[in-house]
Amino acid sequence: MRGVTSAAMLVALDDLGLRGVFDAVYSTSSGSINAAYFLAGGDCWYPLTIYFDDLCTREFVDVRNVFTKRPMLNLDYAFEVVLETVKPLDFEQILKNPAEFHVAISLVDSLTAIGPHEFESREDLKAALKASCWMPVAVPGTGVFRGERALDGGVLTAHPSLLAIEDGCTHVLSLSTKPIKAPPTRLPPGRRFSVAYLERIRKGLGQAYVASQFQYRTQRKQLQRWMTEPGDGPQVLDLAPLPWMKEVGNQTRDRDALIAAARHAHAVMAAAIQGVPVAEIRDGSFRSVPRIVTVRTANGKRIG
């Protein structure tokens, strides 16, 4: 659900006419779905409402299931109902887009992070997106991608911008969903539970996850330095919610919190692109206001 942040940032890019300027897009987890809608074309505001209208219900998120063997996140509902019929994702248009679309996936048995971008078909792309969203603990077991056990790309690649830099991208716009602040020095209790869970799935997977998390904490400091002290290496702009902005929980169903997070993220991106001082965001003189439009639907599909 924290993906509402990067979704709103993409809306701001679209509003400013910058959808077509990227040679490649790297994504993971819910960010891969956001990126997919971004590359598919159409009005980016409409798929953003998925977070407010379609996912903040018990049909998708039910934390009570932590005490059962049922998933806390219902990926079948998200992929087979929302993406297929409620707010259909145009997979074919994504496949036609000249920009490379990399979807980060964690392969369980080889302990490898991959970012495939050459998809053979609609089904192949959909399988990659679903595997990238297979969040440990919240979704029991593992997903499957091209015959291999797979999990959320964030397990072994804490941020997809790192894949872009590894691939030699020279100018990187990094969209982060966690506020800019000093990272904790140790894993929080919830993460430690995740480590134990991953170790049960595959020995060494939990420790690989820990290594990825601490590597990113170090690398994010570098990303922040590149913003103010660009050198001869890649030119990186890492945008994120500002320190006073409340972080959205992964399993929140608070619609007001989601809308507030979207407004904040949209304003951060718009301000960065247009050179608006941060102080104007903080005092409210520069802010984003969601658009409200009317639509008609038939059998769950938008018709106008």
C-alpha positions in Angstrom: 0.0 0.0 0.0 3.0 2.3 0.5 3.2 2.1 -3.3 0.7 4.9 -3.4 3.7 7.2 -3.0 5.5 6.3 -6.1 2.2 6.1 -8.0 1.5 9.7 -7.2 5.1 10.7 -8.2 4.5 9.1 -11.6 1.2 11.1 -11.9 3.2 14.3 -11.4 5.7 13.3 -14.1 2.8 12.7 -16.4 1.2 16.0 -15.5 4.4 17.8 -16.4 4.6 16.0 -19.8 7.6 13.8 -18.9 6.2 10.4 -19.5 8.1 9.8 -22.7 11.6 10.9 -21.7 12.9 7.7 -20.1 14.9 5.1 -21.9 14.3 2.5 -19.2 12.1 2.0 -16.1 13.2 -0.2 -13.2 10.6 -1.3 -10.7 9.8 -3.7 -7.9 6.8 -4.8 -5.9 3.8 -2.4 -6.0 6.1 0.0 -7.9 6.2 -2.4 -10.8 2.4 -2.1 -11.1 2.6 1.7 -10.9 5.3 1.7 -13.6 3.2 -0.7 -15.8 0.3 1.7 -15.8 2.7 4.6 -16.4 4.1 2.9 -19.5 0.7 1.7 -20.7 -0.4 5.2 -21.4 -3.7 6.8 -20.6 -4.6 9.0 -17.6 -2.3 8.2 -14.7 -4.7 9.7 -12.2 -7.2 6.9 -12.9 -5.0 4.0 -11.9 -3.8 5.9 -8.9 -7.4 5.6 -7.5 -6.8 1.8 -7.3 -5.2 2.4 -3.9 -8.2 4.5 -2.6 -11.0 2.6 -4.2 -10.0 -1.0 -4.7 -7.2 -2.0 -2.4 -8.0 -0.4 0.9 -10.7 -3.1 1.7 -10.6 -6.4 3.4 -11.0 -8.1 0.0 -7.3 -7.2 -0.6 -5.8 -6.5 2.9 -6.8 -8.4 5.9 -4.2 -8.4 8.7 -6.3 -10.8 10.8 -5.1 -13.6 8.4 -1.7 -13.4 10.1 -3.1 -15.9 12.6 -4.2 -18.3 9.8 -2.7 -19.8 6.7 -4.6 -17.4 4.5 -2.7 -14.4 2.8 -2.9 -11.0 4.4 -2.6 -9.6 0.8 -4.9 -11.2 -1.8 -2.9 -11.0 -5.0 -5.4 -13.0 -6.9 -8.0 -10.3 -6.3 -5.5 -7.6 -7.3 -4.3 -9.3 -10.5 -7.4 -11.2 -11.7 -10.1 -8.7 -10.7 -8.6 -5.2 -10.4 -6.0 -5.4 -13.2 -8.1 -7.4 -15.5 -11.6 -6.0 -15.2 -12.1 -3.2 -12.7 -9.3 -0.9 -14.0 -7.7 -3.0 -16.8 -4.0 -2.8 -17.4 -3.1 -2.6 -21.1 -0.3 -5.3 -21.2 0.0 -5.1 -25.0 0.7 -1.4 -24.9 3.5 -2.0 -22.4 5.1 -4.6 -24.6 5.0 -2.1 -27.5 6.5 0.7 -25.5 10.1 1.5 -26.7 11.3 2.1 -23.1 12.8 -0.9 -21.5 10.6 -2.1 -18.6 12.7 -4.0 -15.9 10.8 -5.8 -13.2 12.9 -6.8 -10.2 12.3 -10.3 -8.9 14.1 -12.4 -6.2 14.8 -15.9 -7.3 14.6 -18.1 -4.1 16.6 -21.2 -4.9 19.6 -19.4 -6.6 19.5 -16.4 -4.1 19.6 -14.2 -7.2 18.1 -10.8 -7.9 17.0 -10.4 -11.6 15.4 -7.6 -13.6 14.1 -9.1 -16.8 12.9 -6.7 -19.5 12.4 -8.8 -22.6 9.0 -10.3 -22.1 7.8 -13.0 -24.4 4.0 -12.3 -24.0 1.3 -10.8 -22.0 1.3 -13.8 -19.7 5.1 -13.6 -19.2 4.9 -9.9 -18.2 1.9 -10.6 -15.9 3.8 -13.4 -14.2 6.8 -11.1 -13.6 4.6 -8.4 -12.0 2.9 -10.9 -9.7 6.2 -12.5 -8.7 7.6 -9.1 -7.9 4.6 -8.4 -5.6 4.8 -11.7 -3.7 5.6 -10.1 -0.4 7.0 -12.5 2.2 4.8 -13.3 5.2 1.9 -11.2 3.8 1.5 -13.8 1.0 2.4 -17.4 2.1 4.8 -19.5 0.1 6.4 -18.3 -3.1 5.3 -17.2 -6.5 6.7 -18.6 -9.8 8.5 -16.9 -12.7 9.5 -18.9 -15.7 9.5 -22.2 -13.7 11.5 -20.9 -10.7 10.3 -20.0 -7.2 10.2 -16.3 -6.8 9.5 -13.5 -4.3 9.1 -9.8 -4.1 12.0 -8.1 -5.9 12.7 -6.1 -2.7 13.9 -9.2 -0.8 17.2 -9.2 -2.7 17.2 -5.8 -4.3 16.2 -3.2 -1.7 15.6 -0.5 -4.4 15.4 -0.9 -8.2 17.4 2.3 -8.8 20.5 0.2 -7.8 19.8 -2.2 -10.7 19.7 0.8 -13.0 23.1 2.0 -11.8 24.5 -1.5 -12.1 23.3 -1.6 -15.7 25.3 1.6 -16.5 22.4 4.1 -16.6 24.0 7.6 -16.5 21.0 9.7 -15.4 18.7 8.1 -12.8 15.5 9.5 -11.3 14.9 7.4 -8.1 11.4 7.3 -6.6 11.6 6.2 -2.9 8.5 5.5 -0.8 10.1 5.9 2.7 10.7 9.4 4.0 14.2 10.9 4.0 15.5 10.3 7.5 18.3 8.6 9.3 17.8 4.8 8.9 17.6 2.6 12.0 20.8 0.9 13.0 19.2 -2.5 13.4 16.3 -4.4 11.9 13.0 -3.7 13.6 11.2 -6.6 15.3 8.8 -7.1 12.3 11.8 -7.5 9.9 13.5 -10.0 12.2 10.3 -12.1 12.0 10.6 -11.8 8.2 14.2 -13.0 8.3 13.2 -16.2 10.2 10.3 -16.8 7.8 12.6 -16.4 4.7 15.1 -18.8 6.3 12.4 -21.4 6.5 11.6 -21.0 2.8 15.3 -21.4 1.8 18.3 -21.5 4.0 20.4 -18.4 3.5 17.5 -16.4 2.0 16.9 -14.5 5.3 20.5 -13.5 5.6 20.7 -12.5 2.0 17.7 -10.2 2.7 19.4 -8.7 5.7 22.6 -8.0 3.6 20.5 -6.4 0.9 18.7 -4.1 3.4 22.0 -2.9 5.0 23.7 -2.5 1.6 20.8 -0.2 0.6 21.1 1.9 3.7 24.7 2.6 2.8 23.9 3.2 -0.8 21.0 5.5 -0.1 23.3 7.8 1.7 25.3 7.9 -1.5 22.2 8.6 -3.5 21.5 11.6 -1.3 25.1 12.8 -1.7 24.8 12.5 -5.5 21.8 14.9 -5.3 23.9 17.7 -3.8 27.4 16.7 -4.8 27.2 15.2 -8.3 30.6 13.9 -9.5 31.8 12.1 -12.6 29.6 9.0 -12.0 25.9 8.6 -12.5 23.7 11.6 -12.0 21.1 10.6 -9.5 18.1 12.4 -8.1 16.5 10.4 -5.3 13.1 11.8 -4.4 11.1 10.7 -1.4 8.5 11.9 1.1 10.1 14.7 3.3 11.0 14.0 6.9 7.9 15.4 8.5 5.6 13.4 6.1 4.0 10.3 7.6 5.1 7.0 6.2 2.3 4.8 4.9 2.1 1.3 6.4 2.4 -1.7 4.0 -1.0 -3.1 5.0 -2.9 0.1 5.8 -6.6 0.4 4.9 -6.8 4.1 6.0 -8.2 5.9 2.9 -7.4 9.3 4.3 -3.8 8.4 5.0 -3.4 7.1 1.4 -4.9 10.2 -0.1 -2.6 12.4 2.1 0.4 10.4 1.1 -0.5 10.7 -2.6 -0.8 14.5 -2.3 2.5 14.8 -0.5 4.3 12.7 -3.0 2.8 14.5 -6.0 3.9 17.8 -4.5 7.4 16.6 -3.8 7.9 15.5 -7.5 6.2 18.6 -8.9 8.3 20.9 -6.7 11.6 19.1 -7.6 11.0 19.3 -11.3 9.8 23.0 -11.2 12.4 24.2 -8.7 9.9 25.1 -5.9 11.6 25.5 -2.5 10.9 22.8 0.1 9.8 25.5 2.5 6.8 26.2 0.3 5.7 22.6 0.6 6.1 22.7 4.4 4.1 25.9 4.9 1.4 24.7 2.5 1.8 27.5 -0.1 2.6 24.9 -2.7 0.5 21.7 -2.5 -1.2 19.2 -4.8 -4.9 18.8 -5.0 -6.3 15.5 -6.5 -8.5 15.8 -9.5 -12.1 14.6 -9.3 -13.8 13.3 -12.4 -16.9 11.3 -13.2 -16.8 8.0 -15.0 -19.3 5.3 -16.1 -18.6 1.6 -15.8 -20.2 -1.4 -17.2 -19.5 -4.9 -15.7 -16.7 -3.3 -13.8 -15.0 -1.8 -16.9 -14.6 1.9 -17.5 -16.6 3.1 -20.6 -16.2 6.8 -20.5 
